[in-house]
Amino acid sequence: MTRRKICHFLILILISTASFGQNSNPDNWNSIETAILTRKNLSDTRDQLLKIRSRAIESQNEVVAARCYSNLLAIADLKSEDSLFFKNALFMDSTLNDPKSSLLMKSIMHVLLARRIHAFTNK
């Protein structure tokens, strides 16, 4: 369980540092990611992320959308069993197989999927 928490923390840190070009409020991201790490208000945080993701998709801000996907995945993992580890990440496969997905979004999904596989093999 400790490895899983560390892995989630590292993923959140890496994504938050890699997303320096976002036009979102950094305090908002900080509170979202803190809520996930502390497992508080996960339902409200999920709802907030879904709204942010919708706006990001509408404005074609793929970095923010990918960050939302990653945080939503972290919430799904916290709320579900280990047996759903890969089922929770089906959106990555869908994005990678969608010919309409941009190269940027596919690249981000490849990185997230690689981190996920690494986390799974190091459990």
Residue frames as qw, qx, qy, qz and C-alpha x, y, z in Angstrom:
[[0.000, 0.885, 0.466, 0.000, 0.00, 0.00, 0.00],
 [0.321, -0.766, 0.097, 0.548, 2.86, 2.38, 0.75],
 [0.388, -0.084, 0.593, 0.701, 4.35, 1.88, -2.72],
 [0.172, 0.646, 0.666, 0.330, 1.00, 2.72, -4.24],
 [0.160, -0.927, -0.242, 0.236, 0.77, 5.97, -2.29],
 [0.390, -0.559, 0.347, 0.644, 4.32, 6.89, -3.25],
 [0.360, 0.208, 0.695, 0.587, 3.59, 6.09, -6.89],
 [0.067, 0.828, 0.537, 0.148, 0.46, 8.26, -6.89],
 [0.283, -0.863, -0.025, 0.417, 2.36, 11.06, -5.22],
 [0.418, -0.328, 0.504, 0.681, 5.18, 10.88, -7.76],
 [0.286, 0.470, 0.687, 0.473, 2.76, 10.83, -10.67],
 [0.051, -0.920, -0.386, 0.040, 0.96, 13.87, -9.32],
 [0.359, -0.739, 0.188, 0.539, 4.26, 15.71, -8.77],
 [0.423, -0.075, 0.623, 0.654, 5.57, 14.84, -12.24],
 [0.197, 0.645, 0.639, 0.369, 2.37, 15.87, -13.94],
 [0.149, -0.936, -0.255, 0.191, 2.11, 19.08, -11.97],
 [0.356, -0.632, 0.322, 0.608, 5.69, 20.06, -12.81],
 [0.374, 0.096, 0.702, 0.599, 5.27, 19.06, -16.45],
 [0.127, 0.733, 0.632, 0.220, 2.20, 21.22, -16.81],
 [0.301, -0.440, -0.133, 0.836, 3.84, 24.60, -16.34],
 [0.027, 0.047, 0.443, 0.895, 2.25, 25.95, -19.53],
 [0.112, -0.577, -0.803, -0.096, -1.29, 25.67, -18.27],
 [0.077, -0.416, -0.053, -0.904, -3.55, 28.67, -17.89],
 [0.614, -0.560, -0.530, -0.168, -5.31, 27.22, -14.87],
 [0.354, -0.807, 0.241, -0.408, -5.19, 28.52, -11.34],
 [0.475, 0.326, -0.767, 0.280, -2.23, 26.80, -9.61],
 [0.301, -0.218, 0.628, -0.684, -3.94, 27.07, -6.23],
 [0.828, 0.091, 0.017, -0.553, -6.86, 25.13, -7.66],
 [0.776, 0.300, -0.554, -0.001, -4.56, 22.32, -8.85],
 [0.142, 0.359, -0.744, 0.546, -2.82, 22.30, -5.50],
 [0.544, -0.122, 0.471, -0.683, -6.10, 21.86, -3.62],
 [0.878, 0.198, -0.207, -0.384, -7.29, 19.17, -6.05],
 [0.678, 0.338, -0.631, 0.167, -4.11, 17.14, -5.79],
 [0.080, -0.323, 0.693, -0.640, -3.93, 17.60, -2.01],
 [0.744, -0.052, 0.225, -0.627, -7.49, 16.28, -1.72],
 [0.879, 0.245, -0.377, -0.158, -6.51, 13.21, -3.74],
 [0.432, 0.391, -0.705, 0.404, -3.36, 12.56, -1.72],
 [0.188, -0.185, 0.659, -0.704, -5.23, 12.91, 1.57],
 [0.158, -0.288, -0.924, -0.196, -8.30, 11.03, 0.27],
 [0.082, 0.468, 0.527, -0.705, -10.64, 13.82, 1.30],
 [0.434, 0.621, 0.169, -0.631, -13.72, 14.95, -0.62],
 [0.323, -0.140, 0.788, 0.506, -12.97, 12.59, -3.50],
 [0.319, 0.607, 0.721, 0.103, -16.49, 12.82, -4.94],
 [0.081, 0.938, 0.140, -0.306, -16.44, 16.61, -4.95],
 [0.249, -0.611, 0.533, 0.530, -12.92, 16.62, -6.35],
 [0.408, 0.168, 0.820, 0.366, -14.01, 14.22, -9.09],
 [0.266, 0.813, 0.516, -0.042, -16.94, 16.49, -10.01],
 [0.071, -0.889, 0.153, 0.425, -14.60, 19.49, -10.11],
 [0.342, -0.358, 0.707, 0.504, -12.16, 17.62, -12.36],
 [0.418, 0.450, 0.759, 0.216, -14.94, 16.59, -14.73],
 [0.178, 0.933, 0.253, -0.186, -15.94, 20.24, -15.16],
 [0.185, -0.761, 0.424, 0.455, -12.34, 21.34, -15.71],
 [0.451, -0.059, 0.798, 0.395, -11.83, 18.50, -18.20],
 [0.399, 0.688, 0.603, 0.061, -14.94, 19.50, -20.17],
 [0.081, 0.960, -0.019, -0.267, -13.74, 23.11, -20.40],
 [0.332, -0.570, 0.614, 0.434, -10.25, 21.96, -21.39],
 [0.493, 0.225, 0.780, 0.312, -11.61, 19.74, -24.16],
 [0.306, 0.858, 0.411, -0.051, -13.83, 22.55, -25.44],
 [0.015, 0.953, -0.211, -0.219, -10.89, 24.96, -25.51],
 [0.869, 0.418, -0.214, 0.155, -8.58, 22.26, -26.93],
 [0.132, -0.760, 0.567, -0.291, -6.20, 22.53, -23.98],
 [0.877, 0.065, -0.469, -0.077, -4.91, 18.98, -24.12],
 [0.353, 0.296, -0.677, 0.574, -2.38, 19.36, -21.32],
 [0.392, -0.204, 0.427, -0.789, -5.08, 20.38, -18.84],
 [0.861, 0.008, -0.180, -0.477, -7.37, 17.63, -20.14],
 [0.735, 0.203, -0.624, 0.172, -4.61, 15.03, -19.68],
 [0.064, 0.275, -0.646, 0.709, -3.94, 16.29, -16.16],
 [0.653, -0.130, 0.191, -0.721, -7.63, 15.88, -15.40],
 [0.880, 0.109, -0.412, -0.211, -7.59, 12.34, -16.81],
 [0.499, 0.274, -0.699, 0.432, -4.59, 11.50, -14.64],
 [0.194, -0.211, 0.547, -0.786, -6.19, 12.89, -11.49],
 [0.788, -0.036, -0.031, -0.614, -9.50, 11.17, -12.27],
 [0.791, 0.182, -0.584, 0.018, -7.58, 7.93, -12.68],
 [0.209, 0.266, -0.705, 0.623, -5.92, 8.42, -9.29],
 [0.519, -0.136, 0.337, -0.774, -9.36, 8.90, -7.71],
 [0.869, 0.085, -0.286, -0.395, -10.73, 5.79, -9.46],
 [0.611, 0.245, -0.704, 0.266, -7.77, 3.77, -8.21],
 [0.059, -0.233, 0.634, -0.735, -8.32, 4.96, -4.65],
 [0.640, -0.020, 0.232, -0.732, -12.00, 4.01, -4.80],
 [0.897, 0.192, -0.236, -0.321, -11.65, 0.61, -6.44],
 [0.892, -0.312, 0.314, 0.091, -9.98, -2.75, -5.95],
 [0.264, -0.565, 0.634, 0.458, -6.59, -3.69, -7.32],
 [0.535, 0.236, 0.782, 0.218, -8.32, -5.98, -9.81],
 [0.365, 0.855, 0.369, -0.016, -9.63, -2.88, -11.60],
 [0.417, -0.592, 0.239, 0.646, -6.15, -1.40, -11.99],
 [0.241, -0.059, 0.622, 0.743, -6.12, -1.66, -15.79],
 [0.087, 0.658, 0.720, 0.204, -9.86, -1.27, -16.30],
 [0.156, -0.842, -0.241, 0.456, -9.63, 2.17, -14.70],
 [0.201, -0.568, 0.391, 0.695, -7.14, 3.16, -17.42],
 [0.562, 0.419, 0.679, 0.219, -9.21, 2.12, -20.46],
 [0.247, 0.935, 0.136, -0.216, -9.46, 5.76, -21.55],
 [0.245, -0.671, 0.540, 0.446, -5.74, 5.63, -22.34],
 [0.439, 0.065, 0.826, 0.348, -6.22, 2.81, -24.84],
 [0.357, 0.762, 0.539, -0.032, -9.21, 4.58, -26.35],
 [0.034, 0.926, -0.126, -0.354, -7.22, 7.79, -26.77],
 [0.315, -0.482, 0.694, 0.433, -4.26, 5.95, -28.27],
 [0.400, 0.231, 0.842, 0.279, -6.49, 4.07, -30.74],
 [0.295, 0.826, 0.404, -0.259, -8.52, 7.11, -31.76],
 [0.592, 0.305, 0.302, 0.683, -7.22, 8.49, -35.09],
 [0.000, 0.881, 0.227, 0.416, -8.67, 11.90, -34.14],
 [0.623, -0.728, -0.041, 0.284, -6.43, 12.19, -31.05],
 [0.265, 0.918, -0.285, 0.074, -3.59, 14.64, -31.48],
 [0.719, 0.320, -0.489, 0.376, 0.05, 13.65, -31.29],
 [0.060, -0.498, 0.487, -0.715, 0.40, 15.64, -28.04],
 [0.751, -0.293, 0.215, -0.551, -2.46, 13.80, -26.35],
 [0.961, 0.112, -0.251, -0.016, -1.19, 10.42, -27.58],
 [0.472, 0.460, -0.538, 0.526, 2.29, 11.24, -26.28],
 [0.335, -0.446, 0.451, -0.697, 0.92, 12.15, -22.87],
 [0.908, -0.131, 0.046, -0.395, -1.15, 8.96, -22.77],
 [0.825, 0.291, -0.441, 0.199, 1.93, 6.88, -23.65],
 [0.166, 0.457, -0.581, 0.652, 3.81, 8.44, -20.71],
 [0.596, -0.317, 0.327, -0.661, 0.89, 7.89, -18.33],
 [0.961, 0.038, -0.154, -0.225, 0.47, 4.30, -19.50],
 [0.645, 0.378, -0.548, 0.375, 4.19, 3.60, -19.09],
 [0.126, -0.427, 0.552, -0.705, 4.07, 4.99, -15.55],
 [0.798, -0.183, 0.140, -0.557, 1.02, 2.88, -14.82],
 [0.926, 0.166, -0.338, 0.007, 2.65, -0.32, -16.07],
 [0.384, 0.437, -0.592, 0.558, 5.78, 0.52, -14.10],
 [0.414, -0.378, 0.429, -0.709, 3.71, 1.06, -10.96],
 [0.921, -0.060, -0.042, -0.382, 1.91, -2.23, -11.52],
 [0.838, 0.261, -0.437, 0.196, 5.10, -4.23, -12.00],
 [0.298, 0.363, -0.566, 0.678, 6.66, -2.68, -8.89],
 [0.639, -0.529, -0.054, -0.556, 3.74, -3.33, -6.53]]
